[in-house]
Amino acid sequence: LKLRGELLRFPKIARIESLTAQRLVHSSSPFDNKMPATWRSASALTSLLATSTISWAADVPEVAPLVSPPSSLAESASKALDSTEKANGNATAVITNKKLRGLGDVGAEAAKGHNGPRTCASAGCNAPYIPAESCQCNEYCNVFSNCCDDYWETCRAHRTTTTPPSSDSCSTHGCDAPYKPWLPCQCNSLCHKFNNCCNDYEAICSSSGGGGSSTTAAPPTGEEPSPVPSPAPHPGPTRGYIPSHQAPTNAFEYKGMAWPDLVVSGTGEMHFFAIGDWGGLDGSLETTGGRPRLIAYYGGHTAGPHVFPRNRYNKDHSDLLCTHEQLVECYGTDGKGDQCVAGCGYVEGVDDEAQLLVASALKSRAASADPKFIVNVGDNFYWGGIEVDCGQAMGQITPTARHQFNQIFEGVYSGAGLSGKPWLSVLGNHDWGGRVFNNGWDQQIAYTWASSRWLLPAPYWYMRVNFQDLGFDVDIFMVDSNVEDAMSPEKDPEHNICGREHNPSGASCAAAGGPASVDSCPGFFDSLMEEQRTWLENKMGQSQANWQIVNTHFPCGHQSWWYRKLRTQFGLDLLITGHRHDQELWSNSGMLGGLTCVVTGGGGGISSEASPGDDHSEWYGQAQYGFFDFTISKERIFVENINYDGTVVASSTVYPH
């Protein structure tokens, strides 16, 4: 509590600031050439430290004479330093408050010190992990073999056995548990694919129900490349959609193809969902190749997802209300920093938890609506997609891609009515790299062959959904619209996939089928868009389905002349988009020739366009964070715009055109 005043008098504050900033974030934001203002200002830094963390650094001995923490805190910190110095000779003991995500309440014990060996009776059950302690009192201590002596007696007294449960049992993990890389085996619908199911998975989980889908994959049509045999369905609680085609040699091999039909059985009410711009930052990812960590603000170093703070303009985009640096400070200080100005409109508990709030509402609605598939409009991983270079083998998933998918997708979007359901996906501009084109966008395509539900076999493709018992079908066309952010290399470096400033020298994705160089990049995306226009008009002209839907990343209003043509000349019924970070329902848009279009860019991976608070004067749509629920039949599609809290904020009905 004395740090605020004491550090301001410290003559070497610049060194303290530099060292502390490195320890707090390890790098700056993804805009790595711009250290956030929170850590550029000594007074702001000390304010942040005084409210969020207290550090004693073994390699900054000058601090000791000036900082006199309360005796109990000093004792606790001293013990921590003694313990960690013995292990590695140079350490920092950090006592945090609730600000550190995922750690919960660090507990009074760490702040007040304790005498004698640690016990769970004194620490409390489910106590957070404290590295300085010799034993732990939480659910993972058995996995790491560091439980306190009285853990089982104190914290597991309700169990009928006194023997610690095995860490390789589904009775411990639970069915449909998210992937946890430290465990020796898994208990979810993918464990058969990766041969890592726990021994009791079949006995415990095969009869547990779960969120199984009633969808199945039809055999491939004759126009596709020769498929390999489909894997036999595993007997777990969910089967999902298993790809029938072998992995391609490059990411464009299957462009424009008709993916095998998705066959839906049943005669009840049928739903599908749409969501976009949902993939937050995972600060626990250990990046490689000199890439900065995915950490934008204090507390963002833990496992994701963490919302990326962008900026905020007024409704007309004529006035910048809150800069990126100011919004970073809002996120890093719970909205209490000096630079977190009113124009930021930061709402604690909403802005900082947006992806998880939307996911919670999505899962809650899925449990009752049982959507048959999810339309995913892209920007699946911020800031720049999968953090590896393009050109990886298409038949393999890199550890980085696996980590990001596990933390940001698999571990977030699962549960009753959702697990195993196909995600019909496109790439967003941030999936290509945001301000570069050579990130691992092709790994998102490759993940189609490593997942029972992720469908992104090429940058553009289509699928028919056959509701066989209800007598209707839907053609859904996935279109890559990222030409909108593929500009001349000298333009807008922070929002240009083809920008020269951030793309590395010699960048090329030619081996993956992508741009061969920075200079050829804009032409590549122009040609890709022209190619898709011809393809889509041909396919829509041939379509005999009851409904035609387009899924693309860029929002309602982009290339409006073309979508008006698709509506009036080819019968397009519905356009599903994202990119703009809010929730918009455009019913029977005159600009689009009477087409209904939705923007579902409020998935919560990035901060919303406007404040999600009570002042709606700067809102462009009906909500800032959320998703869409579509109830579909042969006669109509009922569209509902769902807020992050699960409430319906707008609705409309679409009829076949």
C-alpha positions in Angstrom: 0.0 0.0 0.0 3.0 2.3 0.4 4.3 1.7 -3.1 2.4 4.6 -4.7 4.1 7.2 -2.6 7.5 5.5 -2.1 8.2 4.6 -5.7 7.4 8.2 -6.9 10.4 9.3 -4.9 12.6 6.6 -6.3 15.4 8.1 -8.4 15.6 5.1 -10.8 12.0 4.9 -11.6 12.7 4.3 -15.3 14.5 1.0 -14.5 11.7 -0.1 -12.2 9.1 0.8 -14.9 11.0 -1.2 -17.5 11.5 -4.3 -15.4 8.0 -4.3 -14.1 6.5 -3.9 -17.5 8.5 -6.8 -18.7 7.3 -8.9 -15.9 3.7 -7.9 -16.2 3.3 -8.4 -19.9 6.5 -9.9 -21.3 5.8 -7.9 -24.5 3.6 -4.9 -25.2 0.3 -5.3 -27.0 0.1 -7.0 -30.4 1.0 -3.5 -31.6 4.5 -4.3 -30.3 6.0 -1.0 -31.5 3.7 0.9 -29.1 4.2 0.2 -25.4 0.8 1.0 -23.9 0.7 4.3 -22.1 -0.1 2.5 -18.8 3.5 1.5 -18.6 5.0 4.6 -20.2 4.0 6.8 -17.3 5.7 6.3 -13.9 2.7 7.6 -12.0 0.3 5.4 -14.0 2.6 2.5 -13.4 2.7 3.0 -9.6 -1.0 3.5 -9.5 -1.4 0.2 -11.3 1.0 -1.5 -9.0 -0.7 -0.1 -5.9 -4.1 -1.4 -6.9 -3.2 -4.6 -8.7 0.2 -6.1 -7.7 3.1 -5.8 -5.3 6.5 -7.1 -6.4 9.8 -7.6 -4.6 12.5 -8.2 -7.2 15.7 -10.1 -6.3 17.6 -8.4 -9.1 16.5 -4.8 -8.1 18.1 -4.5 -4.6 17.6 -0.7 -4.7 13.9 -1.2 -4.0 14.4 -2.7 -0.6 15.5 0.5 1.4 12.6 2.5 0.0 9.7 0.0 0.3 8.5 -1.0 3.7 5.5 -3.2 3.3 3.5 -4.3 6.4 5.4 -6.8 8.4 3.2 -9.7 7.6 3.4 -9.0 3.9 7.1 -8.6 4.1 7.4 -11.9 5.9 5.3 -13.7 3.3 7.3 -12.1 0.4 10.6 -13.0 2.1 9.5 -16.6 2.4 8.5 -16.6 -1.2 11.9 -15.2 -2.3 13.8 -17.6 -0.1 12.0 -20.5 -1.6 12.3 -19.5 -5.3 15.8 -18.2 -5.0 16.9 -21.6 -3.9 15.3 -23.1 -7.0 16.7 -20.7 -9.6 18.8 -18.0 -8.0 16.9 -15.1 -9.3 13.2 -14.6 -8.8 10.3 -12.3 -8.3 7.6 -13.0 -5.7 4.3 -11.5 -6.7 1.2 -11.3 -4.5 -1.8 -10.4 -6.5 -5.4 -9.4 -5.8 -8.4 -10.8 -7.8 -7.3 -9.0 -10.9 -5.3 -12.0 -12.2 -7.7 -14.0 -14.3 -8.3 -17.6 -13.5 -6.7 -17.4 -10.1 -9.8 -16.3 -8.2 -9.3 -14.9 -4.7 -5.7 -15.4 -3.9 -6.7 -15.6 -0.3 -5.9 -13.9 2.9 -3.3 -16.5 3.7 -0.8 -15.4 1.1 -1.1 -11.8 2.3 -1.0 -12.4 6.1 1.5 -15.2 6.2 1.2 -18.3 8.2 3.2 -20.4 10.7 4.2 -24.0 10.2 3.4 -26.4 7.3 0.6 -25.4 5.1 -2.7 -27.2 5.6 -6.0 -27.2 3.7 -7.8 -26.7 7.0 -6.2 -23.3 7.2 -5.8 -22.5 3.4 -9.3 -23.6 2.4 -10.3 -26.0 -0.2 -10.1 -25.0 -3.9 -7.4 -22.4 -2.9 -5.6 -21.0 -5.9 -2.2 -22.2 -6.9 0.5 -20.3 -5.0 4.0 -21.2 -6.4 5.8 -20.4 -3.2 3.9 -23.0 -1.2 5.2 -26.5 -0.8 1.7 -28.0 -1.2 -1.6 -27.1 -2.7 -5.4 -27.4 -1.9 -7.2 -27.4 -5.3 -8.6 -29.9 -7.7 -5.4 -30.2 -9.7 -3.0 -31.0 -6.9 -3.5 -34.8 -7.5 -2.5 -34.3 -11.1 0.7 -32.6 -10.1 1.2 -34.7 -6.9 1.5 -31.7 -4.6 -1.6 -32.0 -2.4 -1.2 -31.0 1.2 -1.3 -33.9 3.7 -4.8 -33.2 4.9 -6.3 -32.5 1.4 -8.3 -35.7 1.0 -9.5 -35.7 4.6 -10.4 -32.0 4.6 -11.5 -31.4 1.0 -12.8 -34.7 -0.2 -14.5 -35.9 3.0 -17.7 -36.5 1.0 -16.2 -39.2 -1.1 -16.8 -42.8 -0.1 -13.2 -43.8 -0.6 -10.1 -42.5 1.1 -8.0 -43.3 -1.9 -7.3 -40.3 -4.2 -9.1 -40.7 -7.5 -6.9 -41.4 -10.5 -6.1 -38.6 -12.9 -6.8 -41.0 -15.7 -10.5 -41.5 -15.0 -13.6 -39.9 -16.5 -15.2 -40.1 -13.1 -12.7 -37.4 -12.1 -12.8 -35.3 -15.3 -16.4 -35.6 -16.3 -17.8 -36.3 -19.8 -17.4 -33.7 -22.6 -14.6 -32.2 -20.5 -12.5 -29.6 -22.5 -9.1 -30.8 -23.6 -6.4 -30.5 -20.9 -2.9 -31.1 -22.2 -1.4 -32.0 -18.8 -3.8 -34.9 -18.2 -2.7 -38.4 -19.3 -6.1 -39.1 -21.0 -9.2 -37.3 -22.1 -13.0 -37.6 -21.8 -14.5 -35.8 -24.8 -15.8 -36.6 -28.2 -12.4 -36.2 -29.9 -10.5 -38.7 -27.8 -11.1 -41.6 -30.2 -9.7 -39.5 -33.0 -6.5 -38.9 -31.1 -6.4 -42.3 -29.3 -6.2 -40.7 -25.8 -9.5 -41.7 -24.2 -9.4 -42.7 -20.6 -10.0 -46.4 -19.9 -13.4 -45.9 -18.4 -14.6 -43.4 -21.2 -17.0 -45.9 -22.8 -18.4 -47.2 -19.5 -19.0 -43.7 -18.1 -19.6 -41.4 -21.1 -21.2 -43.5 -23.8 -24.4 -43.6 -21.9 -24.3 -40.1 -20.6 -26.0 -38.5 -23.5 -24.2 -35.2 -23.9 -24.9 -32.7 -26.7 -25.1 -35.2 -29.6 -26.2 -33.9 -32.9 -28.8 -35.6 -35.1 -26.8 -34.7 -38.2 -24.9 -37.1 -40.4 -22.6 -36.8 -43.4 -23.8 -37.9 -46.8 -21.4 -39.6 -49.2 -19.4 -37.1 -51.4 -20.8 -36.1 -54.7 -19.2 -37.1 -58.0 -17.7 -33.8 -58.8 -15.2 -33.9 -55.9 -11.8 -35.5 -55.8 -11.6 -39.2 -55.0 -12.3 -39.4 -51.3 -10.8 -41.7 -48.8 -13.2 -43.9 -46.8 -14.9 -42.1 -43.9 -13.8 -43.1 -40.5 -16.2 -45.4 -38.7 -18.3 -43.4 -36.2 -16.9 -43.7 -32.7 -19.3 -44.9 -29.9 -18.8 -41.8 -27.7 -21.6 -39.4 -26.7 -21.2 -37.3 -29.9 -20.1 -38.1 -33.4 -20.2 -34.8 -35.1 -19.4 -34.3 -38.7 -16.4 -36.4 -39.9 -14.7 -35.2 -43.1 -14.9 -37.7 -45.9 -12.1 -36.3 -48.0 -8.4 -36.7 -47.4 -6.4 -33.7 -46.4 -5.4 -31.5 -49.4 -1.8 -30.8 -50.4 -2.4 -27.1 -50.2 -5.1 -24.9 -48.7 -6.8 -24.0 -52.1 -7.0 -27.6 -53.5 -10.7 -27.9 -52.6 -11.7 -24.3 -53.4 -15.3 -23.9 -54.6 -16.1 -27.6 -54.0 -19.5 -29.0 -52.8 -18.7 -30.5 -49.4 -20.8 -33.6 -48.7 -24.3 -32.9 -47.6 -25.2 -32.5 -44.0 -28.3 -34.6 -43.5 -30.6 -33.6 -40.6 -33.3 -36.0 -39.4 -36.4 -35.3 -37.3 -39.6 -33.4 -37.7 -39.3 -30.9 -34.8 -38.4 -27.3 -34.8 -35.1 -26.8 -36.5 -32.5 -24.2 -35.5 -29.1 -23.0 -36.6 -26.9 -20.3 -35.0 -24.5 -17.7 -36.4 -21.6 -16.1 -34.6 -18.4 -14.2 -35.5 -15.4 -12.2 -34.3 -15.3 -14.5 -31.3 -11.7 -15.6 -30.8 -9.9 -13.7 -28.0 -6.3 -13.7 -27.0 -4.6 -16.6 -25.2 -1.8 -15.1 -23.1 -0.6 -18.5 -22.0 0.5 -19.4 -25.6 4.3 -19.6 -25.8 4.8 -18.1 -29.2 7.8 -19.1 -31.4 9.9 -17.5 -34.1 10.3 -14.1 -32.3 6.5 -13.5 -32.3 5.2 -11.4 -29.4 3.1 -13.0 -26.7 -0.7 -12.5 -27.2 -0.9 -10.1 -24.2 -2.5 -6.7 -24.5 -2.9 -5.6 -20.9 -2.2 -6.5 -17.3 -3.8 -9.9 -16.4 -3.8 -11.0 -20.0 -0.9 -13.4 -19.5 -3.1 -16.3 -18.3 -4.9 -18.8 -20.4 -7.5 -17.3 -22.7 -9.8 -16.1 -23.9 -9.0 -12.4 -23.2 -10.9 -9.7 -25.2 -8.7 -7.6 -27.4 -9.2 -3.9 -26.9 -9.5 -2.1 -30.2 -10.8 1.6 -30.0 -14.2 3.3 -30.1 -15.6 5.9 -32.5 -18.9 7.7 -32.6 -21.7 6.2 -34.7 -20.6 8.0 -37.9 -17.0 7.1 -37.4 -16.1 10.8 -37.6 -14.8 11.2 -34.1 -12.4 8.9 -32.2 -13.8 8.7 -28.7 -11.3 6.2 -27.2 -7.9 5.2 -28.6 -6.4 1.7 -28.5 -4.0 2.8 -25.7 -6.8 4.3 -23.6 -9.0 1.2 -24.0 -6.0 -1.0 -23.1 -5.7 1.0 -19.8 -9.4 0.4 -19.2 -9.0 -3.3 -19.5 -5.8 -3.4 -17.5 -7.2 -1.3 -14.5 -10.8 -2.4 -14.4 -11.8 1.0 -15.8 -10.1 2.9 -13.1 -6.9 4.2 -14.9 -6.4 7.9 -15.4 -6.4 7.4 -19.2 -9.6 5.3 -19.3 -11.7 8.3 -20.4 -15.5 8.5 -20.4 -15.5 8.1 -24.2 -14.2 4.6 -23.9 -17.5 3.6 -22.3 -15.8 0.6 -20.6 -18.2 -1.6 -18.7 -16.4 -3.9 -16.2 -17.8 -7.4 -16.2 -19.0 -7.1 -19.8 -16.2 -5.7 -22.0 -13.6 -7.8 -20.2 -15.6 -11.0 -20.3 -17.4 -10.6 -23.6 -16.4 -13.9 -25.3 -17.3 -16.0 -22.3 -20.5 -14.1 -21.7 -21.6 -14.7 -25.3 -20.5 -18.3 -25.2 -22.5 -18.8 -22.0 -25.6 -17.4 -23.6 -25.0 -19.5 -26.8 -24.6 -22.7 -24.7 -27.7 -21.9 -22.7 -29.8 -21.4 -25.8 -28.3 -24.4 -27.5 -29.3 -26.7 -24.6 -33.0 -26.0 -25.5 -32.9 -25.1 -29.2 -30.5 -27.9 -30.3 -29.0 -26.1 -33.3 -28.1 -28.4 -36.2 -25.1 -26.4 -37.2 -23.3 -23.1 -36.5 -22.5 -20.5 -39.3 -19.2 -19.0 -38.4 -18.4 -15.7 -40.1 -14.7 -15.5 -39.2 -12.1 -13.6 -37.2 -11.7 -16.8 -35.2 -8.4 -15.9 -33.5 -7.2 -12.4 -32.6 -4.9 -10.6 -33.1 -3.5 -12.3 -36.2 -5.0 -15.8 -36.5 -2.9 -18.9 -35.8 0.6 -17.7 -34.7 2.7 -19.7 -37.1 3.9 -19.0 -40.6 1.8 -20.2 -43.5 3.0 -23.3 -45.5 2.7 -25.9 -42.8 1.9 -29.5 -43.8 -1.9 -29.7 -44.4 -2.0 -33.2 -42.8 -0.6 -32.0 -39.5 -1.7 -29.5 -36.8 1.2 -27.6 -35.2 1.4 -27.4 -31.4 0.6 -23.7 -31.6 -2.6 -24.3 -33.6 -3.6 -27.1 -31.3 -3.1 -24.9 -28.3 -5.1 -22.0 -29.8 -7.9 -24.2 -30.9 -8.1 -25.9 -27.5 -8.1 -22.7 -25.4 -10.2 -20.5 -27.6 -12.6 -22.8 -29.4 -12.8 -26.4 -28.0 -12.7 -25.4 -24.4 -15.3 -22.6 -24.8 -18.0 -23.8 -27.2 -19.1 -27.2 -25.9 -21.9 -28.6 -23.9 -25.5 -30.0 -24.4 -26.8 -29.1 -27.8 -23.5 -27.7 -29.0 -20.8 -30.4 -28.8 -20.3 -32.2 -32.1 -22.3 -29.7 -34.1 -20.6 -28.6 -37.4 -19.2 -25.1 -37.6 -19.5 -23.9 -41.3 -16.6 -21.4 -41.3 -14.9 -18.7 -43.4 -11.7 -16.8 -42.7 -11.8 -13.2 -41.5 -9.1 -10.6 -42.1 -7.6 -11.3 -38.7 -7.4 -15.0 -39.6 -5.3 -14.1 -42.6 -3.1 -12.2 -40.2 -4.8 -8.8 -39.6 -2.0 -6.7 -40.9 0.1 -9.5 -42.5 -0.9 -12.3 -44.9 1.7 -14.9 -43.9 0.3 -16.2 -40.6 -1.1 -19.7 -40.2 -4.5 -19.2 -42.0 -3.9 -22.5 -43.7 -3.8 -24.3 -40.3 -7.4 -23.3 -39.8 -8.2 -25.0 -43.0 -6.1 -28.1 -42.0 -8.0 -28.3 -38.7 -11.0 -29.5 -40.7 -9.2 -32.9 -40.8 -8.4 -32.8 -37.0 -11.9 -32.0 -35.7 -15.3 -33.6 -35.8 -17.0 -30.3 -36.1 -14.8 -27.6 -37.6 -15.5 -27.2 -41.4 -13.3 -24.9 -43.4 -11.9 -27.1 -46.2 -11.0 -24.1 -48.4 -11.2 -20.3 -48.4 -14.5 -20.6 -50.4 -16.8 -23.6 -50.6 -20.4 -24.7 -50.2 -22.6 -27.3 -48.6 -26.2 -28.5 -48.8 -28.1 -29.1 -45.6 -30.8 -31.6 -46.2 -33.7 -31.6 -43.7 -34.8 -35.0 -45.0 -37.9 -35.6 -42.8 -39.3 -32.1 -43.4 -38.8 -32.1 -47.1 -36.6 -29.1 -47.7 -32.9 -28.2 -48.1 -30.6 -25.3 -47.9 -27.5 -24.4 -50.0 -25.0 -22.4 -47.9 -22.2 -20.7 -49.7 -19.0 -19.7 -47.9 -17.3 -16.7 -49.5 -13.9 -15.0 -48.7 -14.5 -11.3 -48.8 -11.1 -10.2 -47.4 -10.3 -8.3 -50.5 -11.8 -5.4 -48.5 -8.7 -5.3 -46.3 -6.1 -6.1 -49.0 -4.9 -2.7 -50.1 -1.8 -1.2 -51.8 1.2 -2.1 -49.6 1.8 1.5 -48.6 -1.7 2.1 -47.3 -3.2 1.9 -43.8 -0.5 -0.4 -42.3 -2.6 -1.3 -39.2 -5.5 -2.7 -41.2 -4.0 -3.9 -44.4 -3.3 -7.6 -45.0 -1.0 -6.6 -47.8 0.8 -3.8 -45.9 4.6 -3.5 -46.3 5.3 -2.2 -42.8 4.4 -5.3 -40.9 4.7 -8.2 -43.4 8.2 -9.6 -43.0 10.7 -9.1 -45.8 10.3 -11.9 -48.3 6.9 -13.0 -47.0 5.3 -15.6 -49.2 2.4 -18.1 -48.9 2.8 -19.4 -52.5 3.4 -22.9 -51.1 0.0 -22.8 -49.4 -1.7 -21.4 -52.5 -1.8 -17.9 -51.1 -0.1 -14.6 -52.0 3.5 -15.0 -53.3 4.7 -11.6 -52.1 3.7 -8.3 -50.6 3.6 -6.6 -54.0 1.4 -9.3 -55.6 -0.8 -9.6 -52.5 -3.5 -7.0 -53.6 -3.8 -8.6 -57.0 -4.1 -12.0 -55.4 -7.2 -11.0 -53.4 -8.7 -9.1 -56.4 -8.4 -12.2 -58.5 -9.8 -14.4 -55.7 -12.9 -12.1 -55.4 -13.5 -12.1 -59.2 -13.1 -15.9 -59.3 -15.7 -16.2 -56.5 -18.2 -14.0 -58.2 -18.2 -16.2 -61.3 -18.3 -19.3 -59.2 -21.2 -18.2 -56.9 -23.3 -16.9 -59.7 -22.9 -20.2 -61.6 -23.7 -22.3 -58.5 -26.7 -20.2 -57.4 -28.0 -20.4 -61.0 -27.8 -24.2 -60.8 -29.2 -24.5 -57.2 -32.5 -26.3 -56.8 -32.5 -26.0 -53.0 -35.4 -24.3 -51.2 -33.1 -21.8 -49.6 -29.8 -20.0 -50.6 -27.7 -18.4 -47.9 -24.3 -16.7 -48.2 -21.8 -16.7 -45.3 -19.0 -14.2 -45.5 -16.9 -12.1 -43.2 -17.3 -8.4 -44.3 -20.5 -6.7 -43.1 -23.8 -5.8 -44.7 -23.2 -2.9 -47.0 -19.9 -4.0 -48.5 -20.1 -4.7 -52.3 -23.8 -4.0 -52.0 -24.2 -3.8 -55.8 -23.2 -7.5 -56.1 -25.4 -8.8 -53.3 -28.3 -6.8 -54.8 -27.6 -8.7 -58.0 -27.5 -12.0 -56.2 -30.8 -11.2 -54.6 -32.7 -9.9 -57.6 -31.2 -12.2 -60.3 -30.3 -15.4 -58.5 -32.7 -15.5 -55.6 -30.3 -15.1 -52.6 -32.5 -15.4 -49.5 -30.2 -14.5 -46.6 -26.7 -12.9 -46.1 -24.8 -13.6 -42.8 -21.8 -11.4 -42.1 -19.5 -10.1 -39.3 -16.4 -7.9 -39.1 -18.2 -4.9 -37.6 -18.1 -5.6 -33.9 -21.8 -5.5 -33.0 -25.1 -7.2 -33.7 -27.2 -5.8 -36.6 -30.4 -7.0 -38.2 -31.0 -5.5 -41.6 -34.6 -6.6 -42.5 -35.5 -6.4 -46.2 -32.8 -3.9 -46.9 -33.5 -1.5 -49.8 -29.8 -1.2 -50.4 -29.6 -4.9 -51.0 -32.7 -5.2 -53.1 -35.0 -6.4 -50.3 -32.4 -8.9 -49.0 -32.2 -9.5 -45.2 -28.7 -9.3 -43.9 -27.3 -9.8 -40.4 -24.0 -8.6 -38.9 -22.9 -10.9 -36.1 -19.5 -9.5 -35.2 -20.2 -9.3 -31.5 -18.8 -12.7 -30.6 -16.6 -11.0 -28.0 -13.1 -11.8 -29.1 -12.5 -8.1 -29.6 -14.1 -5.0 -28.0 -17.4 -3.9 -29.4 -17.9 -0.9 -31.7 -19.6 1.1 -29.0 -20.0 0.9 -25.2 -22.3 -2.0 -24.2 -23.7 0.2 -21.5 -27.0 2.0 -21.2 -26.2 4.8 -23.6 -27.2 3.6 -27.0 -26.7 6.8 -28.9 -23.6 5.6 -30.7 -25.0 2.1 -31.5 -25.2 1.0 -35.1 -27.2 -2.1 -34.4 -29.4 -3.6 -31.7 -26.6 -5.0 -29.5 -22.9 -4.9 -29.0 -22.1 -8.5 -28.1 -24.1 -11.6 -29.0 -25.1 -14.1 -31.7 -28.1 -15.0 -34.0 -30.6 -17.8 -33.7 -32.4 -18.9 -36.9 -35.5 -21.1 -36.8 -35.8 -22.6 -40.2 -38.7 -24.4 -42.0 -39.7 -24.9 -45.6 -41.9 -21.8 -45.5 -39.9 -19.3 -43.5 -36.8 -18.4 -41.5 -37.4 -16.7 -38.2 -34.4 -14.5 -37.3 -33.6 -13.6 -33.7 -30.7 -11.3 -32.6 -29.5 -12.5 -29.2 -27.7 -10.2 -26.7 -24.8 -11.5 -24.6 -27.2 -11.9 -21.6 -29.5 -14.2 -23.6 -32.3 -11.7 -24.3 -33.8 -11.2 -27.8 -33.2 -7.7 -28.9 -34.6 -7.8 -32.5 -36.3 -10.3 -34.8 -37.6 -10.7 -38.3 -39.1 -13.2 -40.7 -37.6 -14.2 -44.1 -39.6 -15.9 -46.8 -38.1 -17.7 -49.8 -37.3 -15.5 -52.8 
